[in-house]
């Protein structure tokens, strides 16, 4: 997604402080759960010596599993139905789960997402070896194309920083791009700055359903974006401070690009949007109508969610392009709370009626797929 201020970088120190306080929060140093893992890196999830199923692979950067990298484990897990159990550690790599590896499950063994971090530092403007640049999609730390993917207790991060690359204008840096249908994330974290979580689909005509529960996502510019049908339930979205800027907006939380034929885009419910930035310095959303699909009608419903003071309560939406004003898209709210939800100019905050709200539910968005069953 384009940045409103691509030439004003954030320092590495500011990034680490804004992201979670210390490098430990990125999983780059040992947390108590990781230290407690000791000689049992896979916890209650078994071990290479006593596998729970024949289609389970154990990944440990210290060599106590089947593979030391996620990429090698994915390459070995050909076909459908494989489970990867990831021991605590920082996995500095890029990884692609292609469309043939369906119904995969990745589990963070310590059951604390701070302990298992898949991280890299590519950006859209990063040069490719053969010439050109990676582009937004190519910047992703993890690209998940397969249907039926599930992740639990894992952090996906992109720690590329503007401050380290002041000459680069392509500052989009994706932590994870999700393109498959029936993809679920439970108790995961998505860390980055611009374009952190790319919730998308494999094609313009593919209506990929995704579910995010009890997850954390943070960033500054369009850090949750794409054309998927995605439900975010009991999630925490955090907008980062930007001391490199002198005027709002510092950025935007959501930038959906829903296909016009798709009745459902993003649904945010029972969640919270907090901010480390000054009051009213962030927009809740702006519509993304990409050049590849000018018939897109971005859709976002935020309901029963607390909006802290970092969100501009007077004008929470803005345009990405004057050709596609947000008023012509499908943006609405319902029963939100907090200082960022106070309605001061009603026409700037479209609200669902009670009848419309009954159709803005996870069941309506996800159909007969019920990924919340059996989850806490």
VEXSEDREN-76684 format. One record per residue: residue in one letter; x, y, z of N, C-alpha, C in turn. Coordinates in steps of 0.05 Angstrom, whole numbers. Layout:
N
- residuo n.c1 n.c2 n.c3 ca.c1 ca.c2 ca.c3 c.c1 c.c2 c.c3
- A X Y Z X Y Z X Y Z
...
//
This chain:
376
- residuo n.c1 n.c2 n.c3 ca.c1 ca.c2 ca.c3 c.c1 c.c2 c.c3
- X 17 -24 0 0 0 0 18 25 0
- X 11 46 -14 28 69 -15 29 83 12
- X 52 94 18 56 108 43 52 138 39
- X 39 151 59 35 180 57 61 196 62
- X 80 183 75 105 197 83 128 178 79
- X 135 169 55 155 148 51 183 156 58
- X 189 182 60 217 190 63 223 198 92
- X 206 193 111 211 200 139 213 175 155
- X 238 164 159 241 138 171 238 139 201
- X 233 114 212 233 110 241 258 96 248
- X 271 103 270 296 91 278 291 63 289
- X 312 46 289 309 19 300 302 20 329
- X 313 38 344 306 40 372 277 47 376
- X 267 65 359 239 72 361 221 49 353
- X 230 34 333 214 11 325 211 -10 347
- X 234 -17 360 233 -37 381 216 -27 404
- X 219 -1 411 204 10 433 174 10 427
- X 167 18 402 139 20 394 127 -8 391
- X 143 -27 382 132 -54 376 123 -68 402
- X 141 -68 422 133 -82 446 150 -76 470
- X 168 -57 468 183 -49 491 212 -58 491
- X 217 -83 484 244 -94 483 246 -114 461
- X 271 -122 455 275 -142 434 263 -169 443
- X 260 -173 469 248 -198 479 220 -201 469
- X 205 -179 466 177 -181 457 176 -190 428
- X 197 -187 413 198 -197 386 207 -226 385
- X 213 -238 409 222 -265 410 251 -268 403
- X 266 -246 403 294 -246 396 312 -252 420
- X 301 -251 444 315 -260 468 296 -278 483
- X 307 -293 502 291 -314 515 271 -302 534
- X 246 -311 531 225 -304 550 224 -326 571
- X 209 -321 593 208 -342 614 198 -369 604
- X 178 -368 586 167 -394 575 188 -408 559
- X 203 -392 543 224 -405 527 246 -416 544
- X 254 -402 565 275 -412 582 266 -437 597
- X 240 -438 604 230 -461 618 229 -485 601
- X 228 -481 574 227 -504 556 251 -522 559
- X 275 -511 565 298 -526 571 302 -550 552
- X 306 -574 564 311 -597 547 286 -608 534
- X 262 -597 539 237 -606 527 227 -584 508
- X 239 -580 486 232 -557 469 204 -559 457
- X 192 -583 457 166 -585 444 144 -588 464
- X 150 -585 490 130 -584 511 111 -608 509
- X 85 -603 512 66 -625 512 59 -634 484
- X 72 -623 464 65 -630 436 82 -652 425
- X 93 -668 443 108 -692 434 137 -686 428
- X 150 -704 415 178 -701 408 184 -718 384
- X 207 -714 371 214 -731 348 216 -761 355
- X 221 -767 380 224 -795 389 196 -808 394
- X 176 -791 398 149 -802 404 128 -784 391
- X 126 -787 365 108 -770 349 79 -777 353
- X 63 -756 353 35 -760 357 21 -772 332
- X 31 -765 309 21 -776 284 44 -779 265
- X 41 -796 245 63 -799 225 67 -775 208
- X 48 -756 208 50 -732 191 56 -708 208
- X 73 -711 228 82 -689 244 112 -686 241
- X 121 -661 237 149 -655 236 156 -635 258
- X 179 -638 270 188 -621 292 211 -603 282
- X 208 -578 288 227 -558 278 240 -544 303
- X 266 -544 303 281 -532 326 307 -521 315
- X 312 -495 319 336 -483 309 361 -494 322
- X 359 -507 345 382 -519 358 387 -548 350
- X 372 -558 331 377 -584 320 365 -608 335
- X 346 -603 353 334 -624 368 308 -635 356
- X 303 -628 331 279 -637 317 286 -649 290
- X 267 -651 273 271 -662 246 285 -642 228
- X 280 -616 232 291 -595 215 298 -571 233
- X 316 -555 223 324 -531 238 311 -506 227
- X 298 -507 204 285 -484 192 256 -492 184
- X 239 -472 185 211 -476 176 210 -482 147
- X 227 -469 132 227 -473 102 234 -502 95
- X 254 -514 109 261 -542 103 239 -561 111
- X 225 -555 133 203 -572 142 180 -571 122
- X 174 -547 112 153 -544 92 160 -559 66
- X 185 -558 58 193 -572 34 190 -603 38
- X 195 -612 62 193 -641 67 164 -650 70
- X 146 -632 77 118 -639 82 102 -636 57
- X 107 -654 37 93 -653 12 65 -664 15
- X 46 -652 2 18 -662 3 2 -648 25
- X -18 -661 34 -38 -649 53 -35 -661 81
- X -44 -645 100 -49 -655 127 -25 -656 145
- X -4 -641 139 20 -642 156 18 -622 179
- X 30 -629 202 32 -611 225 61 -605 230
- X 68 -580 233 95 -572 241 93 -562 270
- X 109 -573 288 111 -564 315 138 -549 318
- X 136 -523 324 159 -505 324 168 -500 353
- X 193 -508 358 205 -503 384 210 -473 387
- X 212 -463 412 219 -435 416 244 -427 402
- X 244 -404 389 267 -394 375 259 -372 355
- X 279 -359 345 275 -339 324 283 -351 298
- X 264 -354 279 269 -367 253 272 -344 233
- X 297 -336 228 301 -314 209 303 -326 181
- X 280 -324 167 278 -336 140 252 -327 127
- X 251 -331 101 225 -328 87 215 -356 81
- X 189 -359 80 178 -385 75 152 -383 59
- X 148 -401 41 124 -402 24 111 -429 27
- X 85 -429 35 69 -453 36 52 -453 11
- X 59 -468 -10 45 -467 -35 18 -480 -34
- X 2 -476 -55 -26 -484 -55 -30 -515 -53
- X -9 -530 -59 -12 -560 -58 -10 -571 -30
- X -1 -555 -11 3 -565 16 -20 -557 34
- X -43 -569 28 -68 -561 41 -70 -573 69
- X -88 -561 85 -95 -571 112 -70 -574 129
- X -52 -555 127 -28 -555 144 -34 -541 171
- X -20 -549 191 -22 -536 218 5 -530 228
- X 10 -506 237 35 -498 250 29 -491 279
- X 44 -503 297 39 -499 326 64 -489 339
- X 62 -467 354 84 -458 371 84 -475 397
- X 106 -490 401 106 -511 421 102 -501 450
- X 111 -477 456 109 -467 483 82 -456 489
- X 65 -453 469 38 -441 471 40 -412 481
- X 61 -398 474 65 -370 478 76 -358 452
- X 61 -342 438 70 -332 411 96 -315 413
- X 103 -305 436 127 -290 438 152 -307 435
- X 149 -333 439 172 -352 439 179 -362 411
- X 160 -362 392 165 -373 366 160 -351 346
- X 182 -341 334 181 -317 317 192 -324 289
- X 176 -322 269 185 -324 241 189 -296 230
- X 213 -288 224 219 -260 219 239 -257 196
- X 235 -236 180 255 -228 160 252 -199 155
- X 270 -188 138 270 -159 135 272 -150 105
- X 254 -160 89 251 -151 62 230 -129 60
- X 232 -112 40 212 -91 34 206 -91 5
- X 185 -77 -3 178 -75 -31 200 -65 -48
- X 216 -46 -37 238 -34 -51 264 -49 -49
- X 265 -72 -36 289 -87 -34 297 -98 -62
- X 322 -94 -71 330 -104 -98 329 -134 -99
- X 321 -144 -123 323 -172 -128 350 -179 -141
- X 360 -203 -137 386 -210 -148 388 -206 -178
- X 367 -212 -193 367 -210 -222 359 -183 -233
- X 355 -163 -215 346 -137 -224 318 -131 -215
- X 311 -106 -213 284 -99 -204 282 -100 -174
- X 258 -98 -164 254 -99 -135 233 -120 -128
- X 231 -127 -103 213 -149 -94 184 -142 -97
- X 176 -117 -93 148 -110 -93 135 -118 -67
- X 110 -109 -63 97 -114 -37 94 -144 -32
- X 84 -159 -51 80 -188 -46 107 -202 -41
- X 127 -194 -56 153 -207 -52 167 -200 -26
- X 157 -180 -12 169 -173 13 161 -190 37
- X 141 -208 33 129 -222 55 149 -242 68
- X 149 -241 94 165 -261 109 153 -289 105
- X 126 -291 108 113 -317 103 90 -312 82
- X 89 -330 62 68 -329 42 53 -356 45
- X 27 -354 51 11 -378 57 -11 -380 36
- X -8 -397 16 -26 -399 -6 -45 -423 -4
- X -40 -441 14 -56 -466 15 -82 -462 30
- X -103 -476 21 -128 -477 36 -125 -493 62
- X -142 -487 81 -143 -503 105 -120 -499 124
- X -105 -477 123 -82 -473 140 -91 -463 168
- X -77 -473 189 -83 -464 216 -56 -459 230
- X -55 -436 244 -31 -430 260 -40 -423 289
- X -24 -432 308 -29 -427 336 -3 -418 350
- X -4 -397 365 18 -388 382 44 -383 367
- X 42 -368 345 65 -361 329 65 -331 323
- X 88 -319 323 92 -291 315 103 -291 286
- X 90 -276 269 100 -270 242 108 -241 241
- X 133 -236 234 144 -209 236 160 -201 211
- X 160 -175 206 178 -163 186 191 -140 200
- X 217 -142 205 231 -120 220 247 -102 202
- X 240 -100 177 252 -80 159 245 -52 169
- X 265 -34 170 260 -7 181 267 15 161
- X 250 35 160 255 58 143 281 71 149
- X 288 72 175 312 86 184 337 74 173
- X 336 48 168 360 34 157 363 37 127
- X 342 47 114 342 48 84 330 74 75
- X 342 97 82 330 123 75 327 128 45
- X 341 113 29 340 116 0 318 100 -13
- X 305 82 2 285 64 -9 257 77 -5
- X 242 79 -27 215 91 -25 194 69 -24
- X 200 45 -32 181 22 -30 182 11 -2
- X 168 24 17 171 17 45 151 -4 55
- X 135 -15 37 117 -36 45 134 -61 54
- X 127 -72 77 143 -95 87 124 -114 101
- X 115 -135 87 94 -153 96 105 -174 115
- X 92 -178 137 99 -200 155 88 -226 145
- X 62 -226 137 50 -251 126 30 -243 105
- X 30 -258 83 10 -256 63 -6 -282 63
- X -32 -280 68 -49 -304 70 -68 -303 46
- X -68 -324 30 -84 -325 6 -103 -348 5
- X -100 -368 22 -117 -392 21 -145 -387 33
- X -163 -405 26 -190 -406 38 -188 -424 63
- X -205 -417 83 -207 -432 108 -180 -431 123
- X -169 -407 126 -144 -404 140 -150 -391 167
- X -140 -403 189 -147 -394 216 -121 -389 232
- X -122 -368 248 -100 -361 265 -110 -356 293
- X -99 -371 312 -108 -369 340 -84 -361 357
- X -87 -340 372 -66 -331 391 -39 -327 376
- X -41 -313 353 -17 -306 338 -11 -276 339
- X 13 -268 332 20 -240 330 31 -234 303
- X 25 -209 293 34 -200 267 47 -173 272
- X 73 -172 269 89 -148 275 102 -136 251
- X 100 -110 248 114 -96 226 107 -67 228
- X 110 -53 205 103 -25 204 82 -21 182
- X 91 -21 157 73 -17 135 65 -43 121
- X 38 -47 118 28 -72 105 36 -97 120
- X 31 -97 146 40 -120 163 25 -145 156
- X -2 -145 156 -19 -169 152 -34 -166 126
- X -27 -182 107 -39 -181 80 -59 -204 78
- X -84 -198 85 -105 -219 84 -118 -217 57
- X -111 -236 39 -117 -233 11 -129 -260 0
- X -129 -264 -26 -137 -288 -38 -119 -294 -62
- X -122 -318 -74 -105 -325 -96 -112 -312 -122
- X -137 -304 -125 -147 -292 -150 -169 -273 -144
- X -175 -255 -164 -196 -235 -160 -223 -249 -156
- X -227 -272 -168 -252 -286 -166 -254 -306 -142
- X -232 -308 -127 -231 -327 -105 -238 -312 -79
- X -259 -321 -66 -268 -308 -41 -257 -325 -17
- X -232 -319 -10 -218 -333 11 -228 -325 38
- X -237 -345 54 -247 -340 81 -224 -344 101
- X -221 -325 120 -200 -326 140 -211 -318 167
- X -199 -329 188 -209 -324 215 -185 -319 233
- X -186 -297 248 -165 -289 266 -177 -285 294
- X -168 -301 314 -180 -300 340 -158 -297 361
- X -163 -278 380 -144 -273 401 -116 -267 390
- X -115 -251 369 -89 -245 356 -82 -215 361
- X -57 -209 357 -47 -182 359 -34 -174 333
- X -41 -150 324 -29 -139 299 -21 -110 304
- X 3 -103 294 11 -75 297 25 -65 273
- X 25 -38 270 38 -26 248 31 3 246
- X 35 16 222 28 44 219 12 49 194
- X 21 41 171 7 47 146 -7 22 135
- X -34 23 134 -50 1 121 -41 -26 131
- X -38 -29 157 -25 -53 167 -42 -78 168
- X -68 -75 161 -85 -99 156 -99 -93 130
- X -93 -108 109 -103 -100 82 -107 -124 64
- X -122 -121 43 -126 -142 23 -155 -148 17
- X -160 -168 1 -188 -173 -9 -201 -198 3
- X -189 -210 24 -201 -234 36 -228 -227 49
- X -244 -248 54 -266 -246 72 -255 -255 99
- X -250 -236 117 -236 -242 141 -251 -232 166
- X -252 -249 186 -264 -242 212 -242 -240 232
- X -241 -218 247 -222 -213 268 -238 -211 294
- X -235 -231 311 -251 -233 335 -233 -233 360
- X -239 -216 379 -223 -214 404 -194 -209 397
- X -189 -191 378 -162 -184 370 -155 -157 380
- X -129 -152 381 -118 -126 390 -101 -114 367
- X -109 -91 358 -94 -77 337 -81 -53 350
- X -55 -50 345 -40 -28 358 -26 -11 337
- X -32 15 338 -19 34 320 6 45 333
- X 28 46 318 53 53 329 58 83 327
- X 74 93 345 81 121 345 101 126 322
- X 101 151 312 119 158 290 130 186 295
- X 152 186 309 165 212 316 177 225 291
- X 178 211 269 188 223 244 167 241 231
- X 142 241 241 121 257 229 114 280 247
- X 105 301 234 97 325 249 67 331 246
- X 53 316 229 25 321 225 10 295 220
- X -14 293 229 -31 270 224 -41 271 194
- X -49 248 183 -50 222 196 -22 209 196
- X -17 195 218 7 179 220 4 153 203
- X -21 144 199 -25 120 184 -54 112 185
- X -58 86 178 -85 75 175 -85 46 184
- X -106 38 198 -107 11 208 -114 -9 186
- X -137 -5 173 -148 -23 154 -148 -11 126
- X -143 -28 106 -145 -20 78 -155 -44 62
- X -181 -50 64 -192 -72 49 -194 -66 19
- X -193 -88 3 -195 -85 -26 -216 -105 -36
- X -237 -108 -22 -258 -129 -28 -268 -127 -56
- X -270 -150 -69 -281 -151 -96 -310 -142 -96
- X -318 -128 -117 -345 -118 -118 -366 -140 -116
- X -360 -164 -126 -379 -186 -126 -380 -201 -99
- X -362 -194 -82 -360 -208 -56 -378 -193 -35
- X -398 -206 -24 -415 -191 -5 -402 -185 22
- X -379 -198 28 -367 -195 54 -337 -189 51
- X -328 -169 66 -300 -163 67 -288 -168 94
- X -280 -147 109 -269 -150 135 -290 -145 156
- X -291 -162 177 -309 -159 200 -291 -159 225
- X -292 -137 240 -277 -135 265 -298 -134 288
- X -296 -153 307 -316 -156 327 -304 -162 354
- X -314 -150 375 -305 -154 403 -274 -152 405
- X -264 -131 393 -235 -126 392 -228 -99 404
- X -203 -92 401 -194 -66 412 -173 -55 393
- X -174 -28 389 -153 -14 374 -141 6 393
- X -116 2 400 -102 20 418 -80 34 402
- X -67 53 415 -48 70 401 -26 79 419
- X -2 80 409 21 92 423 26 120 411
- X 10 128 392 13 154 379 -5 175 393
- X -1 200 386 -18 221 397 -48 217 390
- X -65 229 406 -94 227 401 -101 236 373
- X -120 222 361 -131 228 335 -111 228 312
- X -88 214 316 -68 215 295 -70 193 274
- X -89 174 278 -93 152 259 -122 152 248
- X -124 143 224 -150 138 212 -156 108 216
- X -182 103 220 -190 75 223 -186 59 197
- X -192 72 174 -190 57 149 -189 76 125
- X -179 65 103 -183 78 77 -186 55 57
- X -202 59 36 -207 38 16 -185 35 -4
- X -177 11 -9 -157 5 -29 -171 -6 -54
- X -171 8 -76 -181 -1 -101 -157 -4 -120
- X -146 -28 -122 -121 -31 -136 -124 -28 -166
- X -103 -22 -180 -104 -19 -209 -112 -46 -223
- X -107 -68 -209 -113 -94 -220 -143 -101 -218
- X -158 -85 -203 -187 -90 -200 -201 -64 -193
- X -206 -48 -213 -218 -22 -208 -248 -24 -202
- X -259 -49 -204 -287 -53 -196 -289 -61 -166
- X -268 -62 -152 -268 -69 -123 -286 -49 -108
- X -300 -59 -88 -315 -43 -69 -308 -51 -41
- X -287 -39 -30 -277 -46 -4 -298 -47 17
- X -298 -68 34 -318 -72 54 -305 -76 81
- X -314 -61 101 -304 -63 129 -327 -57 148
- X -331 -75 167 -350 -70 189 -334 -73 215
- X -335 -53 231 -323 -54 258 -345 -51 278
- X -349 -72 295 -372 -71 313 -363 -82 341
- X -377 -71 361 -373 -80 389 -343 -80 396
- X -330 -59 388 -301 -57 390 -294 -31 404
- X -273 -32 420 -264 -7 434 -243 6 416
- X -248 32 411 -229 48 395 -217 69 414
- X -191 66 419 -178 85 437 -173 112 423
- X -162 130 438 -160 158 430 -142 163 405
- X -126 143 398 -109 147 375 -124 149 349
- X -149 139 348 -166 140 324 -180 167 323
- X -179 179 299 -193 205 295 -223 201 296
- X -235 210 318 -264 206 321 -281 223 303
- X -270 246 294 -286 264 277 -286 254 249
- X -264 245 239 -262 236 211 -245 211 210
- X -257 188 217 -241 163 219 -234 151 192
- X -246 160 170 -241 148 144 -230 170 125
- X -214 160 106 -203 179 86 -199 164 60
- X -192 178 39 -189 166 13 -160 157 8
- X -157 135 -6 -130 129 -17 -127 141 -44
- X -149 143 -59 -149 156 -85 -174 172 -88
- X -171 196 -98 -195 213 -102 -215 201 -122
- X -205 183 -138 -223 170 -158 -242 150 -144
- X -236 142 -120 -252 122 -106 -257 131 -77
- X -274 151 -73 -278 161 -47 -290 140 -28
- X -282 143 -3 -291 123 17 -321 122 20
- X -335 144 15 -364 145 18 -378 126 -1
- X -365 119 -23 -377 101 -43 -370 72 -37
- X -356 67 -16 -349 39 -9 -368 29 13
- X -361 6 24 -378 -7 44 -365 -7 71
- X -365 16 84 -354 20 110 -377 25 130
- X -376 12 153 -397 16 173 -387 7 200
- X -400 18 221 -394 11 249 -420 4 263
- X -417 -8 287 -440 -14 303 -431 -18 332
- X -443 -2 350 -439 -4 379 -410 -5 387
- X -394 11 375 -366 14 384 -365 32 408
- X -343 30 423 -340 46 447 -312 58 448
- X -307 75 468 -281 88 471 -280 115 459
- X -259 130 466 -257 158 456 -254 160 426
- X -244 139 413 -242 140 384 -267 134 369
- X -288 127 384 -314 119 372 -335 140 376
- X -329 162 390 -349 182 395 -357 196 368
- X -383 197 363 -392 208 338 -396 238 341
- X -380 253 327 -383 282 328 -394 292 301
- X -389 279 280 -401 286 254 -412 260 242
- X -438 256 245 -450 230 239 -446 220 211
- X -446 239 191 -443 230 163 -415 219 159
- X -396 224 177 -369 213 174 -366 186 186
- X -388 176 199 -386 150 212 -411 134 206
- X -413 121 183 -437 105 177 -441 84 198
- X -466 80 207 -473 61 227 -493 40 216
- X -490 15 224 -509 -5 217 -534 -2 233
- X -557 -9 222 -581 -11 237 -580 -38 253
- X -598 -41 272 -599 -66 287 -604 -90 268
- X -621 -86 249 -627 -107 230 -603 -114 213
- X -589 -94 203 -565 -99 188 -543 -113 204
- X -542 -105 230 -521 -117 247 -525 -147 251
- X -550 -156 249 -554 -185 252 -541 -201 230
- X -536 -188 207 -522 -202 185 -492 -197 186
- X -483 -182 204 -454 -177 207 -443 -194 229
- X -441 -220 223 -433 -240 243 -412 -258 231
- X -397 -272 248 -377 -290 237 -391 -313 221
- X -414 -322 230 -428 -343 215 -436 -334 187
- X -446 -309 185 -454 -299 159 -430 -296 140
- X -407 -288 151 -383 -284 135 -370 -310 127
- X -370 -330 145 -354 -354 141 -371 -378 132
- X -397 -376 133 -414 -397 124 -412 -422 141
- X -410 -446 128 -410 -471 143 -383 -478 154
- X -363 -461 150 -337 -465 162 -337 -452 190
- X -331 -467 211 -333 -458 238 -306 -462 253
- X -286 -446 247 -260 -450 259 -258 -444 289
- X -278 -432 300 -278 -425 328 -286 -449 346
- X -297 -470 334 -306 -493 349 -283 -506 364
- X -285 -511 390 -265 -524 405 -242 -506 414
- X -244 -480 407 -223 -461 415 -231 -446 440
- X -211 -438 455 -217 -422 479 -223 -393 471
//
